[in-house]
């Protein structure tokens, strides 16, 4: 049975800074479109404080579960998005990882990247809830694999929550820093002490490519970390299998039960 994700929507609409909060109506629309038509995985609901956010849990296809992977989508989309997100959440499950793909804060379709800065303050409750969800299932070998804006949000979370029970972090198509300190991905990477895989395509977006040297310098200071540049675009169109294999191999090398 579907649960509402908009329990405090009316209150948010009355706040002066409502436009700086996640668009809960949009989250609800995504949930309505996804839940009844899931083929792989099951819908779950994360308590993020003021409402419940959609997540999709996909069991490992192997009896010996290798760990749990929290999959974090990019700007304005959802946890079953066809590019990068769905391939990762289902493909890694076939490799033996249990995956939990979570709904992150979203804005309207026309929102610019910098407009998401205030929503970074809404990230921690969602990732905290995702970690707890996997722990409640007996999974403690946990990694985050995030795409685009989601990788920036995840880097901010990990840099400000060093106590988080996460063993490694994969950033796919991570954007470069912006003026708002919450969106300064280079400073965030410098603070993260976990193994980090910085993965982006050689045909990626300009704001990903231009910050690549700085990201490389930041991540390679940590043992196990590296930067990898396959022949792909920002959404890995036509390269899903290579993306899954690359992430799986790196997680296997850096995540021990």
C-alpha positions in Angstrom: 0.0 0.0 0.0 1.4 3.4 -0.9 2.1 5.9 1.8 1.9 9.7 1.4 5.1 11.6 1.1 3.4 15.0 1.4 2.1 15.0 4.9 3.5 18.5 5.6 3.0 19.9 2.2 0.4 22.5 3.2 2.7 23.8 6.0 5.6 24.1 3.6 3.5 26.1 1.2 2.9 28.6 3.9 6.5 29.1 4.8 8.4 32.1 3.3 11.2 29.9 2.1 9.1 27.1 0.7 10.7 27.4 -2.7 14.0 26.4 -1.1 12.6 23.1 0.1 12.2 19.9 -1.8 9.1 19.9 -4.1 7.1 17.3 -2.2 4.3 17.4 -4.8 6.9 16.3 -7.4 8.2 13.6 -5.1 4.6 12.3 -4.7 4.1 12.3 -8.5 7.3 10.3 -9.0 6.2 7.9 -6.3 2.7 7.5 -7.9 4.4 6.7 -11.3 6.9 4.2 -9.9 5.4 2.2 -7.1 2.6 0.3 -8.9 4.8 -0.5 -11.9 8.0 -1.8 -10.3 9.3 -4.9 -11.9 12.6 -5.3 -10.0 12.8 -4.4 -6.4 10.3 -3.3 -3.8 9.2 0.1 -2.7 10.0 1.1 0.9 9.5 4.3 2.8 12.2 6.2 4.7 11.2 8.4 7.7 13.1 11.6 7.0 11.5 13.7 9.7 8.7 15.7 8.2 7.5 13.1 5.7 8.4 9.6 4.3 10.6 9.4 1.2 10.4 6.7 -1.4 13.2 4.1 -1.6 13.5 1.0 -3.8 15.2 -2.0 -2.2 16.6 -4.7 -4.5 17.8 -7.9 -3.0 21.0 -9.4 -4.0 20.6 -12.1 -6.6 23.2 -14.2 -4.8 22.8 -16.0 -1.6 26.0 -14.6 -0.2 25.2 -10.9 0.1 28.4 -8.9 -0.4 27.1 -5.7 1.1 24.6 -2.9 0.6 24.8 0.0 -1.9 22.8 3.2 -1.5 22.1 4.6 -4.9 21.7 8.3 -5.2 20.2 9.9 -8.3 20.9 13.3 -9.9 18.9 16.6 -10.1 15.2 16.5 -10.4 14.7 12.8 -11.1 13.8 9.7 -9.0 15.3 6.4 -7.7 14.3 4.4 -10.7 15.6 6.8 -13.4 16.5 5.0 -16.6 19.9 6.6 -16.9 22.7 5.4 -14.6 20.3 4.9 -11.6 18.2 1.9 -12.7 21.1 0.2 -14.3 23.2 0.5 -11.1 20.4 -0.5 -8.7 19.5 -3.6 -10.7 22.9 -4.5 -12.1 24.8 -4.3 -8.8 22.1 -6.6 -7.3 22.9 -9.2 -9.9 26.5 -8.9 -8.9 25.7 -9.8 -5.3 25.0 -6.4 -3.7 21.7 -5.4 -2.0 20.8 -2.0 -3.3 18.6 0.8 -1.8 17.9 3.6 -4.3 16.5 6.6 -2.5 14.5 9.7 -3.5 16.6 12.8 -2.9 15.3 16.4 -2.6 14.1 17.7 -5.9 13.0 21.1 -7.5 10.9 22.0 -10.4 12.0 20.9 -13.9 13.5 24.2 -14.9 15.6 24.7 -11.8 19.3 25.6 -12.3 22.0 23.6 -10.6 22.9 26.4 -8.1 19.3 26.6 -7.0 19.7 23.2 -5.3 22.2 24.6 -2.7 19.5 25.0 0.1 18.4 21.4 -0.5 21.8 20.1 0.6 20.5 20.7 4.2 17.8 18.1 3.5 20.3 15.4 2.5 21.5 14.1 5.9 18.1 12.8 7.1 17.6 10.8 3.9 21.1 9.2 3.9 20.9 8.6 7.6 17.5 6.8 7.1 19.0 4.8 4.2 21.9 3.6 6.2 19.6 2.6 9.1 17.3 0.8 6.6 20.2 -1.4 5.5 21.4 -1.9 9.0 18.0 -3.1 10.1 18.2 -5.7 7.4 21.5 -6.9 8.9 23.7 -5.2 6.2 26.6 -3.3 7.7 29.0 -3.3 4.7 27.6 -0.2 3.2 28.7 2.1 0.3 27.2 5.0 -1.5 27.1 5.2 -5.3 25.8 8.5 -6.5 25.4 10.3 -9.9 25.8 13.9 -10.8 24.1 16.3 -8.3 23.6 13.2 -6.1 27.4 12.8 -5.9 27.8 16.4 -4.8 25.1 15.9 -2.1 26.7 12.7 -1.0 30.1 14.2 -0.8 28.7 17.0 1.3 27.1 14.5 3.6 30.2 12.4 4.0 32.4 15.4 4.6 30.1 16.7 7.4 29.2 13.3 8.9 32.6 11.5 9.3 30.9 9.1 11.8 28.5 7.8 9.1 28.7 4.0 8.8 29.8 4.0 5.2 32.8 2.2 3.9 33.4 3.7 0.5 32.0 6.2 -2.0 31.6 6.1 -5.8 30.9 9.5 -7.4 29.7 9.2 -11.0 29.9 12.4 -13.1 30.6 14.7 -10.1 30.1 18.4 -10.9 32.7 21.0 -9.9 32.4 23.4 -7.0 30.0 26.4 -6.8 30.1 29.5 -4.7 27.9 28.1 -2.0 30.1 26.2 0.4 27.7 23.3 0.6 28.3 22.7 -3.1 32.1 22.9 -3.0 32.8 19.4 -4.1 36.6 19.8 -4.0 36.6 20.8 -0.4 34.2 18.1 0.5 36.4 15.5 -1.2 39.4 16.8 0.7 37.6 16.1 4.0 36.4 12.6 3.2 38.7 9.9 4.6 37.0 6.9 2.9 38.2 5.3 -0.4 36.6 7.2 -3.2 36.1 6.3 -6.9 35.8 9.4 -9.0 34.2 8.0 -12.2 33.3 10.2 -15.2 33.1 9.9 -18.9 35.6 11.3 -21.4 32.6 12.9 -23.1 31.1 14.1 -19.9 29.6 17.6 -19.3 31.9 20.6 -19.2 31.3 21.3 -15.5 32.4 17.7 -14.7 35.4 17.8 -17.0 36.8 21.1 -15.9 37.0 20.1 -12.3 38.5 16.7 -12.9 42.2 17.6 -12.1 41.2 19.0 -8.8 39.0 16.0 -8.0 41.9 13.6 -8.9 44.2 15.4 -6.6 41.7 15.3 -3.8 40.7 11.6 -4.0 44.1 10.1 -4.6 45.4 11.1 -1.2 43.2 8.3 0.3 44.3 4.6 0.2 42.2 2.7 -2.4 40.9 5.9 -4.1 41.3 6.5 -7.8 39.9 8.4 -10.8 38.7 6.5 -13.8 37.7 7.9 -17.1 35.9 5.4 -19.5 34.7 6.2 -23.0 31.2 7.5 -22.1 29.0 10.6 -21.7 27.4 11.9 -18.5 24.6 9.4 -18.6 26.7 6.4 -19.8 24.4 5.8 -22.7 25.3 2.5 -24.3 27.8 1.8 -21.6 25.7 0.5 -18.7 27.4 -2.9 -18.6 30.8 -1.3 -18.4 29.7 1.1 -15.7 28.3 -1.7 -13.6 31.4 -3.9 -14.0 33.7 -1.0 -13.1 31.8 -0.1 -10.0 31.4 -3.7 -8.9 35.1 -4.4 -9.3 36.1 -1.3 -7.3 33.6 -2.0 -4.5 34.9 -5.6 -4.3 38.4 -4.3 -3.9 37.6 -1.7 -1.2 34.7 -3.2 0.8 35.5 -6.2 3.0 32.7 -7.7 5.2 
